[in-house]
Amino acid sequence: MMRLVLLFLLGVLLMGCSGKKVKPWEKENLAQDIMQYGGLHPEVKKFEAHVYFSKEASRGGSGVGGGGCGCN
Amino acid sequence: MIKKTIYALCFSTISLMALDTGDIIPQNIKTQLNLDSNKTYVIDFFASWCKSCKKELPLISKVHIEQTVEVIGVNVDKKKEDGEAFVQKYNVPFRVIYDTNKEFIGVFDPIGFPALYYVRNGKIVKIIMGAVDNIDEHISKDIKEIK
């Protein structure tokens, strides 16, 4: 039984669920303008958000700040 | 046997520790950076795609020009050409090392950019992570305290 459990755990470990984090210096592609919320024309998304909060009376909860470099 | 394999897998995921305040810089890195043992340096890790680095770079250049401290830049762009263009655009006056192989950044392992390491006698005495307003004033103050 113990052996089966260990084999199952080994299988889980080998399933490719990597615990490797993306390092700050590996975020070059994430920092590109195209990767920001709304792509190259975020004003379109901003307009959509404006319509949304006007109709739904709620705002926020979309997008993140920062350039992707891991800095403040 | 199975137990040993599981332990080995678990421990292999633990990465090496990043350099922190009080740590000694490895000899091979010191040699490659050409660090003088009796001098104080500021090692600035930056990239062309880092917006905060663009903001800080002119102020760090100013500190170097005013000879407050010698700055050594480490550019971590994937392509050396991108780094060179960036350095040229901002007229960086200090020595810049292009770390395309991630040799230096892998050892220092900062949590973000820009990352400033104050090094004295081969030892890290202070670290500043991320963008800081008026960084030139901070560096001048820190250098006075360190010396």
Backbone of each chain as ProteinMPNN parsed JSONL, in Angstrom:
{"seq_chain_A": "MMRLVLLFLLGVLLMGCSGKKVKPWEKENLAQDIMQYGGLHPEVKKFEAHVYFSKEASRGGSGVGGGGCGCN", "coords_chain_A": {"N_chain_A": [[0.836, -1.209, 0.0], [1.869, 1.232, 0.907], [3.895, 1.494, -0.925], [2.44, 1.872, -3.255], [1.242, 4.334, -2.762], [3.507, 5.947, -2.653], [4.417, 5.617, -5.264], [2.333, 6.833, -6.583], [2.631, 9.464, -5.684], [5.134, 10.0, -6.767], [4.487, 9.879, -9.445], [2.805, 12.108, -9.608], [4.638, 14.083, -9.102], [6.199, 13.867, -11.357], [4.556, 14.694, -13.34], [4.834, 17.053, -14.577], [4.214, 19.364, -13.301], [5.593, 22.043, -12.731], [7.533, 23.802, -10.343], [8.925, 25.995, -10.862], [9.708, 29.352, -10.79], [9.002, 32.357, -12.679], [11.648, 34.363, -13.35], [12.583, 37.786, -12.523], [14.2, 38.861, -14.599], [13.428, 37.429, -16.723], [11.211, 38.429, -17.784], [10.968, 39.883, -20.072], [9.434, 39.683, -22.447], [6.902, 39.849, -21.357], [6.845, 42.444, -20.561], [6.419, 43.928, -22.78], [4.583, 46.344, -24.746], [2.416, 45.289, -26.111], [1.611, 43.269, -24.502], [0.172, 44.33, -22.461], [-2.912, 44.948, -20.683], [-5.528, 45.19, -22.867], [-3.961, 45.434, -25.034], [-2.194, 46.98, -27.754], [-3.721, 49.196, -27.974], [-4.94, 50.447, -25.506], [-6.839, 52.33, -24.885], [-9.221, 51.65, -26.058], [-10.16, 49.556, -24.523], [-10.428, 50.975, -22.234], [-12.495, 52.647, -22.836], [-14.515, 50.774, -23.174], [-14.629, 49.844, -20.561], [-15.569, 52.12, -19.36], [-18.158, 52.318, -20.406], [-19.128, 49.979, -19.307], [-19.005, 50.394, -16.493], [-20.766, 52.498, -16.334], [-23.172, 51.393, -17.011], [-23.439, 49.196, -15.313], [-22.942, 50.13, -12.835], [-20.625, 49.544, -11.457], [-17.147, 49.23, -10.912], [-13.611, 48.66, -11.588], [-11.313, 45.958, -10.736], [-10.138, 44.974, -12.983], [-7.314, 44.35, -15.014], [-3.8, 45.051, -14.341], [-1.207, 46.79, -12.567], [2.04, 48.16, -13.429], [5.048, 47.318, -15.277], [5.79, 44.752, -15.78], [8.324, 44.08, -15.083], [8.809, 43.365, -12.572], [9.384, 45.258, -10.777], [8.606, 48.091, -8.6]], "CA_chain_A": [[0.0, 0.0, 0.0], [2.807, 2.365, 1.026], [4.613, 1.585, -2.199], [1.498, 2.441, -4.236], [1.106, 5.766, -2.448], [4.758, 6.591, -3.069], [4.435, 5.635, -6.728], [1.372, 7.867, -6.994], [3.275, 10.762, -5.423], [6.197, 10.146, -7.765], [3.78, 10.183, -10.702], [2.34, 13.506, -9.529], [5.843, 14.927, -9.229], [6.728, 13.799, -12.725], [3.514, 15.098, -14.304], [5.194, 18.311, -15.238], [3.767, 20.526, -12.528], [6.847, 22.661, -12.326], [7.449, 24.842, -9.316], [9.901, 27.011, -11.233], [9.125, 30.69, -10.935], [9.574, 33.207, -13.727], [12.519, 35.34, -12.704], [12.331, 39.144, -13.041], [14.92, 39.128, -15.844], [12.829, 36.63, -17.794], [9.912, 39.03, -18.085], [11.156, 40.82, -21.19], [8.267, 39.624, -23.34], [5.726, 40.29, -20.604], [6.924, 43.898, -20.394], [6.124, 44.623, -24.039], [3.31, 47.075, -24.765], [1.355, 44.41, -26.634], [1.195, 42.367, -23.425], [-0.646, 44.994, -21.446], [-4.352, 44.746, -20.796], [-6.043, 46.045, -23.936], [-3.035, 45.387, -26.167], [-1.51, 48.216, -28.155], [-4.678, 50.318, -27.901], [-5.687, 50.267, -24.246], [-7.93, 53.306, -24.792], [-10.454, 50.964, -26.465], [-10.603, 48.833, -23.32], [-10.804, 52.0, -21.259], [-13.831, 53.098, -23.253], [-15.422, 49.656, -22.843], [-14.771, 49.842, -19.096], [-16.394, 53.288, -19.034], [-19.545, 51.916, -20.724], [-19.493, 48.933, -18.355], [-19.315, 50.895, -15.14], [-21.93, 53.384, -16.437], [-24.385, 50.567, -17.076], [-23.524, 48.242, -14.208], [-22.653, 50.844, -11.58], [-19.498, 48.922, -10.744], [-15.888, 49.406, -11.644], [-12.417, 48.048, -10.994], [-11.145, 44.51, -10.841], [-9.584, 44.548, -14.275], [-5.973, 44.85, -15.304], [-2.813, 45.155, -13.266], [-0.251, 47.866, -12.759], [3.431, 47.762, -13.592], [5.512, 47.01, -16.628], [6.157, 43.351, -15.915], [9.726, 43.838, -14.752], [8.899, 42.931, -11.18], [9.712, 46.39, -9.906], [7.423, 48.698, -7.969]], "C_chain_A": [[0.875, 1.265, 0.0], [3.522, 2.612, -0.297], [3.729, 2.231, -3.27], [1.354, 3.951, -4.041], [2.342, 6.525, -2.928], [4.862, 6.677, -4.591], [3.495, 6.706, -7.27], [1.993, 9.257, -6.816], [4.384, 11.039, -6.438], [5.609, 10.525, -9.124], [3.336, 11.626, -10.76], [3.524, 14.447, -9.745], [6.35, 14.986, -10.666], [5.726, 14.264, -13.783], [3.807, 16.429, -14.989], [4.686, 19.535, -14.525], [5.013, 21.194, -11.956], [6.624, 23.752, -11.294], [8.383, 25.995, -9.644], [9.215, 28.347, -11.479], [9.767, 31.422, -12.116], [10.39, 34.284, -13.017], [12.277, 36.73, -13.294], [12.996, 39.423, -14.383], [14.397, 38.297, -17.001], [11.503, 37.221, -18.26], [9.965, 40.034, -19.233], [9.932, 40.84, -22.105], [7.009, 40.131, -22.647], [5.679, 41.81, -20.478], [6.598, 44.661, -21.678], [4.735, 45.259, -23.996], [2.147, 46.187, -25.19], [0.804, 43.486, -25.536], [0.341, 43.038, -22.357], [-2.134, 44.764, -21.701], [-4.903, 45.712, -21.842], [-5.11, 46.108, -25.128], [-2.409, 46.732, -26.467], [-2.421, 49.436, -28.054], [-5.534, 50.2, -26.643], [-6.848, 51.231, -24.102], [-9.27, 52.668, -25.182], [-11.033, 50.248, -25.248], [-11.09, 49.829, -22.267], [-12.218, 52.491, -21.558], [-14.871, 52.032, -22.896], [-15.696, 49.629, -21.344], [-15.678, 50.992, -18.659], [-17.876, 52.951, -19.265], [-20.034, 50.923, -19.668], [-19.872, 49.519, -16.996], [-20.492, 51.871, -15.154], [-23.212, 52.566, -16.376], [-24.565, 49.699, -15.836], [-23.31, 48.893, -12.836], [-21.574, 50.144, -10.757], [-18.251, 49.098, -11.581], [-14.731, 48.72, -10.913], [-12.343, 46.56, -11.253], [-10.624, 44.047, -12.185], [-8.201, 45.164, -14.462], [-5.079, 44.888, -14.082], [-1.866, 46.303, -13.568], [1.132, 47.314, -13.03], [3.771, 47.332, -15.001], [5.96, 45.576, -16.808], [7.589, 43.037, -15.521], [9.901, 43.412, -13.297], [9.256, 44.049, -10.233], [8.426, 47.036, -9.382], [6.501, 49.394, -8.966]], "O_chain_A": [[0.666, 2.206, -0.767], [3.726, 3.747, -0.726], [4.199, 3.027, -4.083], [1.343, 4.729, -4.995], [2.239, 7.596, -3.526], [5.333, 7.675, -5.137], [3.789, 7.386, -8.253], [1.888, 10.111, -7.696], [4.548, 12.166, -6.905], [6.148, 11.363, -9.847], [3.458, 12.294, -11.786], [3.435, 15.449, -10.454], [6.857, 16.009, -11.126], [6.017, 14.23, -14.978], [3.077, 16.852, -15.884], [4.719, 20.634, -15.077], [5.418, 20.923, -10.826], [5.661, 24.517, -11.363], [8.612, 26.872, -8.811], [8.275, 28.453, -12.267], [10.905, 31.15, -12.498], [9.868, 35.024, -12.183], [11.821, 36.849, -14.432], [12.437, 40.135, -15.217], [14.864, 38.437, -18.131], [10.767, 36.601, -19.027], [9.114, 40.917, -19.346], [9.458, 41.91, -22.489], [6.157, 40.764, -23.271], [4.608, 42.393, -20.309], [6.511, 45.889, -21.67], [3.836, 44.78, -23.305], [1.031, 46.323, -24.687], [-0.319, 42.99, -25.631], [-0.155, 42.373, -21.448], [-2.542, 44.426, -22.812], [-4.752, 46.926, -21.705], [-5.42, 46.759, -26.126], [-2.13, 47.522, -25.566], [-1.949, 50.572, -28.049], [-6.722, 49.886, -26.721], [-7.75, 50.999, -23.297], [-10.324, 53.086, -24.703], [-12.232, 50.323, -24.976], [-12.03, 49.562, -21.518], [-13.022, 52.718, -20.654], [-15.95, 52.337, -22.39], [-16.828, 49.422, -20.907], [-16.455, 50.86, -17.713], [-18.732, 53.257, -18.434], [-21.169, 50.995, -19.196], [-20.912, 49.189, -16.426], [-21.149, 52.065, -14.131], [-24.204, 52.979, -15.775], [-25.683, 49.489, -15.366], [-23.486, 48.247, -11.803], [-21.608, 50.15, -9.527], [-18.306, 49.111, -12.811], [-14.868, 48.266, -9.777], [-13.209, 45.982, -11.911], [-10.664, 42.855, -12.493], [-7.956, 46.321, -14.121], [-5.539, 44.773, -12.946], [-1.75, 46.732, -14.716], [1.364, 46.115, -12.874], [2.894, 47.024, -15.808], [6.46, 45.212, -17.872], [8.03, 41.891, -15.605], [11.014, 43.133, -12.853], [9.415, 43.831, -9.032], [7.318, 46.59, -9.68], [5.472, 49.945, -8.575]]}, "seq_chain_B": "MIKKTIYALCFSTISLMALDTGDIIPQNIKTQLNLDSNKTYVIDFFASWCKSCKKELPLISKVHIEQTVEVIGVNVDKKKEDGEAFVQKYNVPFRVIYDTNKEFIGVFDPIGFPALYYVRNGKIVKIIMGAVDNIDEHISKDIKEIK", "coords_chain_B": {"N_chain_B": [[14.684, 2.986, -1.844], [12.74, 4.221, -3.519], [11.893, 6.15, -1.779], [14.223, 7.659, -1.507], [14.445, 8.659, -4.102], [12.207, 10.315, -4.246], [12.815, 12.2, -2.264], [15.107, 13.301, -3.451], [13.988, 14.469, -5.734], [12.34, 16.382, -4.562], [14.189, 18.069, -3.25], [15.684, 18.941, -5.375], [14.239, 20.931, -6.549], [14.564, 23.133, -5.033], [15.919, 26.232, -5.271], [19.157, 27.841, -5.627], [20.353, 30.076, -3.097], [19.785, 33.61, -3.181], [22.063, 36.399, -3.477], [22.609, 38.393, -0.645], [22.422, 41.224, 1.684], [25.504, 41.638, 3.311], [26.636, 39.385, 2.318], [29.416, 37.815, 0.659], [30.762, 38.496, -2.49], [31.102, 36.038, -5.005], [34.365, 34.853, -6.005], [34.916, 34.502, -8.778], [33.024, 36.13, -10.015], [33.704, 38.575, -8.976], [36.204, 38.908, -10.152], [35.519, 38.993, -12.861], [33.959, 41.276, -12.907], [35.865, 43.024, -12.352], [36.559, 44.164, -9.812], [37.93, 46.361, -7.448], [39.482, 45.717, -4.409], [39.591, 47.63, -2.339], [37.765, 49.58, -2.89], [34.54, 51.272, -3.156], [31.617, 50.278, -4.74], [28.76, 50.7, -6.888], [26.585, 48.454, -8.098], [24.554, 48.247, -10.791], [21.757, 46.692, -11.898], [20.036, 46.474, -14.844], [17.521, 46.787, -17.484], [16.529, 47.226, -20.91], [13.824, 47.133, -21.323], [12.65, 47.756, -18.983], [10.716, 49.967, -17.343], [11.065, 51.51, -15.031], [13.785, 51.476, -14.806], [14.566, 53.128, -16.859], [13.765, 55.54, -15.862], [15.385, 55.846, -13.639], [18.017, 55.687, -14.563], [19.289, 58.138, -15.707], [19.753, 59.572, -13.328], [21.399, 57.883, -11.885], [23.554, 57.869, -13.58], [24.356, 60.482, -13.242], [25.307, 60.452, -10.618], [27.563, 58.882, -10.974], [29.056, 60.467, -12.746], [29.533, 62.697, -11.149], [31.313, 61.595, -9.482], [30.652, 60.483, -7.053], [30.411, 57.851, -6.445], [31.741, 54.849, -7.924], [30.038, 53.475, -10.579], [28.865, 50.387, -11.816], [27.361, 48.976, -14.515], [25.013, 46.397, -15.213], [23.642, 44.955, -17.846], [20.712, 43.235, -18.668], [19.398, 42.406, -20.932], [17.987, 40.187, -23.408], [19.015, 40.211, -25.969], [22.109, 41.423, -26.998], [22.347, 43.635, -28.656], [20.041, 45.127, -28.186], [20.493, 46.012, -25.612], [22.83, 47.51, -26.01], [21.904, 49.538, -27.701], [20.165, 50.816, -25.993], [21.878, 51.714, -23.966], [23.401, 53.486, -25.449], [21.455, 55.317, -26.246], [20.753, 56.514, -23.822], [23.108, 57.653, -23.094], [24.962, 56.412, -21.283], [27.373, 56.804, -18.839], [28.997, 55.082, -17.418], [30.804, 51.935, -16.946], [29.533, 49.163, -18.657], [28.282, 45.898, -18.44], [27.316, 43.288, -20.489], [25.033, 41.023, -19.824], [24.151, 38.62, -21.249], [24.167, 35.886, -21.032], [23.126, 35.477, -18.614], [24.727, 35.173, -16.402], [25.693, 36.777, -14.283], [23.369, 37.91, -13.199], [22.051, 35.635, -12.439], [23.461, 34.821, -10.222], [23.304, 36.965, -8.408], [20.547, 37.293, -8.28], [18.183, 39.143, -8.024], [14.988, 40.438, -6.781], [13.598, 42.056, -8.442], [13.595, 44.792, -10.849], [14.78, 48.201, -11.205], [17.866, 47.003, -9.795], [19.997, 47.767, -7.237], [23.189, 47.261, -5.991], [25.277, 47.85, -3.336], [28.643, 47.609, -3.065], [31.386, 46.853, -1.082], [34.733, 46.243, -0.459], [34.43, 43.773, -1.688], [32.12, 42.853, -0.571], [28.605, 42.751, -0.103], [26.982, 45.563, 0.934], [24.676, 46.991, 1.023], [21.365, 46.902, -0.377], [19.237, 48.093, -2.907], [16.073, 47.76, -4.095], [13.941, 48.033, -6.889], [12.19, 50.976, -8.207], [13.18, 54.141, -7.011], [12.396, 57.344, -5.912], [14.347, 60.265, -6.586], [16.884, 58.941, -6.558], [19.587, 59.524, -6.753], [20.159, 61.245, -4.632], [19.699, 59.523, -2.519], [21.723, 57.642, -2.959], [24.031, 59.22, -2.614], [23.794, 59.868, 0.101], [23.847, 57.319, 1.258], [26.412, 56.449, 0.521], [28.034, 58.181, 1.973], [27.474, 57.286, 4.517], [28.42, 54.666, 4.368], [31.158, 55.003, 3.887]], "CA_chain_B": [[15.052, 3.523, -3.163], [11.676, 5.148, -3.945], [11.946, 7.257, -0.823], [15.393, 8.477, -1.861], [14.128, 9.353, -5.358], [11.253, 11.391, -3.93], [13.581, 13.248, -1.568], [15.987, 13.951, -4.437], [13.145, 15.327, -6.577], [11.88, 17.527, -3.756], [15.286, 18.998, -2.983], [16.223, 19.499, -6.626], [13.438, 22.102, -6.934], [14.966, 24.277, -4.222], [16.964, 26.95, -6.001], [20.237, 28.39, -4.809], [19.978, 31.321, -2.438], [20.245, 34.855, -3.809], [23.011, 37.167, -2.66], [21.908, 39.346, 0.229], [23.309, 42.129, 2.42], [26.465, 40.933, 4.174], [27.246, 38.267, 1.586], [30.632, 38.073, -0.118], [30.577, 38.176, -3.915], [32.026, 34.967, -5.414], [35.614, 35.337, -6.593], [34.861, 34.555, -10.254], [32.2, 37.292, -10.382], [34.536, 39.74, -8.619], [37.248, 39.016, -11.173], [34.909, 39.405, -14.134], [33.508, 42.668, -12.767], [37.098, 43.78, -12.128], [36.334, 44.961, -8.611], [39.082, 46.653, -6.601], [39.109, 45.335, -3.035], [39.484, 48.759, -1.405], [36.832, 50.599, -3.376], [33.097, 51.041, -3.031], [30.96, 50.301, -6.045], [27.312, 50.437, -6.97], [26.312, 47.621, -9.276], [23.173, 48.522, -11.196], [21.188, 45.743, -12.853], [18.94, 47.131, -15.571], [17.15, 46.239, -18.795], [15.936, 48.266, -21.766], [12.358, 47.034, -21.28], [12.202, 48.097, -17.626], [10.364, 51.393, -17.341], [11.658, 52.156, -13.85], [15.228, 51.626, -15.067], [14.693, 54.317, -17.717], [13.566, 56.701, -14.989], [16.502, 55.962, -12.696], [19.332, 55.692, -15.207], [19.956, 59.455, -15.748], [20.178, 59.968, -11.975], [22.544, 57.036, -11.531], [24.653, 58.391, -14.408], [24.771, 61.732, -12.584], [26.1, 60.049, -9.444], [28.856, 58.399, -11.476], [29.784, 61.622, -13.303], [29.96, 63.535, -10.015], [32.304, 60.771, -8.768], [30.206, 60.118, -5.7], [30.778, 56.429, -6.357], [31.868, 54.247, -9.259], [28.882, 52.619, -10.903], [29.055, 49.37, -12.853], [26.047, 48.55, -14.99], [24.854, 45.049, -15.774], [22.442, 44.935, -18.676], [20.237, 41.849, -18.717], [18.58, 42.153, -22.127], [18.267, 38.913, -24.082], [19.898, 40.507, -27.101], [23.112, 42.432, -26.667], [22.084, 44.829, -29.475], [19.014, 45.925, -27.496], [21.182, 46.648, -24.483], [23.766, 48.513, -26.533], [21.1, 50.667, -28.202], [19.63, 51.477, -24.804], [23.021, 52.393, -23.327], [23.764, 54.594, -26.341], [20.349, 56.279, -26.196], [20.767, 57.23, -22.543], [24.478, 58.138, -22.858], [25.416, 55.868, -19.988], [28.804, 57.113, -18.74], [29.768, 54.073, -16.671], [31.092, 50.637, -17.578], [28.355, 48.279, -18.695], [28.543, 44.5, -18.812], [26.11, 42.714, -21.106], [24.883, 39.701, -19.213], [23.192, 37.863, -22.075], [24.153, 34.484, -20.567], [22.523, 35.503, -17.263], [25.737, 34.659, -15.487], [25.738, 37.623, -13.086], [22.025, 38.066, -12.61], [21.706, 34.352, -11.826], [24.141, 34.735, -8.92], [22.738, 37.992, -7.522], [19.145, 36.877, -8.181], [17.32, 40.153, -7.394], [13.551, 40.153, -6.915], [13.019, 42.95, -9.445], [14.485, 45.797, -11.447], [16.23, 48.136, -11.151], [18.43, 46.483, -8.544], [21.293, 48.388, -6.934], [23.961, 46.589, -4.938], [26.455, 48.574, -2.863], [29.677, 46.612, -2.77], [32.625, 47.399, -0.498], [35.667, 45.151, -0.161], [33.883, 42.512, -2.189], [30.988, 42.436, 0.263], [27.395, 43.543, -0.347], [26.679, 46.28, 2.179], [23.286, 47.461, 0.976], [20.662, 46.609, -1.638], [18.001, 48.859, -3.152], [15.285, 47.107, -5.155], [12.82, 48.798, -7.445], [12.395, 52.403, -8.477], [13.139, 55.03, -5.852], [12.478, 58.745, -6.338], [15.596, 60.94, -6.237], [17.849, 57.89, -6.187], [20.931, 60.126, -6.638], [20.296, 61.742, -3.251], [19.791, 58.337, -1.654], [23.053, 57.035, -3.123], [25.011, 60.117, -1.967], [23.629, 59.699, 1.561], [24.308, 55.962, 1.615], [27.87, 56.362, 0.359], [28.622, 58.883, 3.134], [27.319, 56.387, 5.673], [29.264, 53.477, 4.171], [32.563, 55.418, 4.019]], "C_chain_B": [[14.043, 4.58, -3.621], [11.699, 6.405, -3.075], [13.07, 8.227, -1.198], [15.123, 9.3, -3.116], [13.212, 10.531, -5.09], [11.972, 12.541, -3.226], [14.448, 14.037, -2.545], [15.194, 14.9, -5.318], [12.702, 16.581, -5.837], [12.994, 18.55, -3.597], [15.866, 19.623, -4.255], [15.46, 20.74, -7.059], [13.826, 23.341, -6.127], [16.134, 24.981, -4.906], [18.026, 27.477, -5.042], [19.813, 29.742, -4.247], [20.562, 32.529, -3.168], [21.25, 35.549, -2.891], [22.248, 38.234, -1.883], [22.924, 40.255, 0.926], [24.216, 41.33, 3.364], [27.159, 39.784, 3.472], [28.492, 38.727, 0.823], [30.361, 37.654, -1.567], [31.564, 37.081, -4.308], [33.217, 35.509, -6.207], [35.542, 35.473, -8.114], [34.062, 35.769, -10.743], [33.004, 38.574, -10.126], [35.6, 39.984, -9.697], [36.658, 39.535, -12.481], [34.414, 40.848, -14.092], [34.69, 43.614, -12.554], [36.95, 44.733, -10.928], [37.62, 45.116, -7.813], [38.658, 46.403, -5.146], [38.862, 46.528, -2.119], [38.464, 49.824, -1.826], [35.375, 50.225, -3.12], [32.48, 51.189, -4.421], [29.45, 50.213, -5.859], [27.117, 49.634, -8.243], [24.825, 47.755, -9.587], [22.729, 47.503, -12.247], [20.005, 46.415, -13.53], [18.67, 46.427, -16.897], [16.454, 47.326, -19.598], [14.413, 48.278, -21.684], [11.785, 47.392, -19.901], [11.976, 49.602, -17.533], [10.994, 52.145, -16.161], [13.151, 52.394, -14.041], [15.472, 52.88, -15.905], [14.617, 55.581, -16.88], [14.811, 56.939, -14.12], [17.855, 56.203, -13.353], [20.0, 57.07, -15.3], [20.481, 59.903, -14.384], [21.389, 59.153, -11.517], [23.778, 57.475, -12.329], [25.234, 59.653, -13.764], [25.682, 61.433, -11.389], [27.502, 59.614, -9.867], [29.697, 59.57, -11.996], [30.326, 62.509, -12.178], [30.983, 62.827, -9.122], [31.946, 60.527, -7.305], [30.614, 58.672, -5.425], [30.927, 55.898, -7.781], [30.707, 53.278, -9.473], [29.306, 51.62, -11.98], [27.656, 48.889, -13.243], [26.082, 47.118, -15.489], [23.533, 45.033, -16.524], [22.003, 43.482, -18.868], [19.295, 41.577, -19.9], [18.969, 40.822, -22.766], [19.253, 39.122, -25.219], [20.842, 41.64, -26.728], [22.838, 43.741, -27.414], [21.058, 45.736, -28.804], [19.643, 46.707, -26.341], [22.098, 47.766, -24.94], [23.019, 49.758, -27.015], [20.581, 51.497, -27.04], [20.723, 52.308, -24.117], [23.43, 53.63, -24.137], [22.701, 55.709, -26.25], [20.409, 57.14, -24.937], [22.161, 57.755, -22.162], [25.029, 57.677, -21.513], [26.928, 56.066, -19.861], [29.64, 56.032, -18.051], [29.929, 52.779, -17.475], [29.859, 49.737, -17.515], [28.765, 46.886, -19.166], [27.237, 43.926, -19.354], [25.987, 41.256, -20.688], [23.853, 38.866, -19.992], [23.101, 36.394, -21.641], [23.538, 34.343, -19.173], [23.469, 34.936, -16.196], [25.747, 35.443, -14.169], [24.387, 37.68, -12.386], [21.583, 36.779, -11.903], [22.307, 34.202, -10.44], [23.514, 35.739, -7.943], [21.253, 37.727, -7.257], [18.237, 37.916, -7.496], [15.836, 39.849, -7.62], [12.876, 41.063, -7.932], [14.052, 43.908, -9.974], [13.943, 47.191, -11.223], [16.712, 47.631, -9.795], [19.818, 47.088, -8.349], [21.952, 47.657, -5.777], [25.156, 47.458, -4.594], [27.475, 47.523, -2.458], [30.926, 47.307, -2.228], [33.493, 46.229, -0.048], [35.097, 43.788, -0.567], [32.672, 42.003, -1.44], [29.777, 43.325, -0.033], [27.006, 44.23, 0.963], [25.252, 46.842, 2.196], [22.682, 47.1, -0.382], [19.443, 47.524, -1.737], [17.293, 48.203, -4.333], [14.173, 48.036, -5.611], [13.132, 50.274, -7.595], [12.24, 53.225, -7.203], [13.26, 56.46, -6.38], [13.776, 59.355, -5.816], [16.671, 59.957, -5.765], [19.262, 58.452, -6.015], [21.186, 60.63, -5.215], [20.459, 60.579, -2.271], [21.19, 57.73, -1.717], [24.108, 57.89, -2.411], [24.99, 59.932, -0.447], [24.19, 58.347, 2.01], [25.827, 55.849, 1.551], [28.58, 57.051, 1.525], [28.576, 57.977, 4.362], [28.265, 55.187, 5.574], [30.734, 53.823, 4.4], [32.822, 55.905, 5.42]], "O_chain_B": [[14.414, 5.673, -4.049], [11.551, 7.532, -3.547], [12.888, 9.445, -1.203], [15.506, 10.466, -3.205], [13.409, 11.617, -5.635], [11.762, 13.709, -3.554], [14.521, 15.265, -2.484], [15.652, 16.001, -5.623], [12.687, 17.681, -6.389], [12.78, 19.748, -3.783], [16.464, 20.698, -4.213], [15.971, 21.528, -7.855], [13.466, 24.462, -6.487], [17.201, 24.398, -5.095], [17.825, 27.547, -3.83], [19.014, 30.457, -4.851], [21.672, 32.481, -3.697], [21.276, 35.309, -1.684], [21.352, 38.889, -2.416], [24.133, 40.076, 0.778], [23.755, 40.466, 4.11], [28.158, 39.262, 3.967], [28.593, 39.88, 0.404], [29.799, 36.589, -1.823], [32.747, 37.178, -3.982], [33.102, 36.473, -6.963], [36.046, 36.445, -8.676], [34.395, 36.362, -11.769], [32.995, 39.511, -10.923], [35.854, 41.122, -10.093], [37.232, 40.412, -13.127], [34.441, 41.555, -15.1], [34.54, 44.836, -12.572], [37.187, 45.936, -11.033], [38.314, 44.138, -7.536], [37.588, 46.841, -4.722], [38.023, 46.456, -1.221], [38.333, 50.855, -1.167], [35.025, 49.064, -2.904], [32.796, 52.117, -5.166], [28.942, 49.734, -4.846], [27.45, 50.092, -9.336], [23.964, 47.427, -8.771], [23.269, 47.465, -13.353], [19.078, 46.873, -12.862], [19.456, 45.604, -17.367], [15.86, 48.242, -19.029], [13.78, 49.302, -21.943], [10.574, 47.331, -19.692], [12.91, 50.398, -17.631], [11.406, 53.296, -16.305], [13.716, 53.358, -13.526], [16.447, 53.602, -15.696], [15.308, 56.563, -17.147], [15.227, 58.077, -13.9], [18.731, 56.843, -12.773], [21.189, 57.173, -14.996], [21.532, 60.54, -14.298], [22.285, 59.669, -10.849], [24.898, 57.454, -11.821], [26.448, 59.856, -13.748], [26.702, 62.093, -11.192], [28.492, 59.933, -9.209], [30.895, 59.655, -11.724], [31.449, 63.007, -12.257], [31.455, 63.39, -8.135], [32.816, 60.384, -6.445], [31.087, 58.324, -4.343], [30.327, 56.421, -8.72], [30.443, 52.393, -8.658], [30.012, 51.967, -12.927], [26.876, 48.452, -12.396], [27.053, 46.682, -16.108], [22.457, 45.09, -15.93], [22.814, 42.613, -19.187], [18.499, 40.639, -19.869], [20.118, 40.386, -22.682], [20.185, 38.342, -25.416], [20.424, 42.676, -26.211], [23.066, 44.825, -26.878], [21.182, 46.96, -28.843], [19.362, 47.887, -26.131], [22.14, 48.837, -24.334], [23.447, 50.886, -26.769], [20.561, 52.726, -27.099], [20.501, 53.459, -23.741], [23.758, 54.676, -23.578], [23.033, 56.893, -26.185], [20.148, 58.343, -24.982], [22.366, 58.238, -21.048], [25.504, 58.484, -20.713], [27.687, 55.555, -20.684], [30.869, 56.075, -18.103], [29.296, 52.567, -18.509], [29.235, 49.576, -16.466], [29.489, 46.724, -20.148], [26.182, 44.071, -18.736], [26.734, 40.388, -21.139], [22.823, 38.463, -19.45], [22.081, 35.74, -21.857], [23.443, 33.244, -18.627], [23.042, 34.307, -15.228], [25.801, 34.86, -13.087], [24.277, 37.523, -11.17], [20.851, 36.815, -10.914], [21.734, 33.534, -9.579], [23.229, 35.401, -6.794], [20.77, 37.916, -6.14], [17.592, 37.602, -6.495], [15.476, 39.102, -8.53], [11.705, 40.865, -8.254], [15.225, 43.854, -9.607], [12.732, 47.348, -11.062], [16.043, 47.813, -8.778], [20.699, 46.934, -9.194], [21.349, 47.461, -4.722], [25.965, 47.77, -5.467], [27.206, 46.663, -1.62], [31.45, 48.234, -2.846], [33.03, 45.337, 0.662], [35.27, 42.79, 0.134], [32.239, 40.868, -1.638], [29.929, 44.536, -0.197], [26.735, 43.571, 1.967], [24.699, 47.128, 3.258], [23.382, 47.006, -1.39], [18.71, 47.704, -0.764], [17.846, 48.105, -5.428], [13.552, 48.733, -4.808], [14.183, 50.757, -7.173], [11.304, 53.035, -6.427], [14.129, 56.749, -7.202], [14.245, 59.001, -4.734], [17.277, 60.133, -4.708], [20.047, 57.925, -5.227], [22.276, 60.464, -4.667], [21.247, 60.644, -1.328], [21.771, 57.356, -0.699], [24.967, 57.368, -1.701], [26.036, 59.852, 0.197], [24.909, 58.252, 3.005], [26.451, 55.233, 2.416], [29.603, 56.566, 2.009], [29.528, 57.917, 5.141], [28.836, 54.751, 6.573], [31.472, 53.056, 5.019], [33.943, 56.3, 5.739]]}, "name": "protein", "num_of_chains": 2, "seq": "MMRLVLLFLLGVLLMGCSGKKVKPWEKENLAQDIMQYGGLHPEVKKFEAHVYFSKEASRGGSGVGGGGCGCNMIKKTIYALCFSTISLMALDTGDIIPQNIKTQLNLDSNKTYVIDFFASWCKSCKKELPLISKVHIEQTVEVIGVNVDKKKEDGEAFVQKYNVPFRVIYDTNKEFIGVFDPIGFPALYYVRNGKIVKIIMGAVDNIDEHISKDIKEIK"}
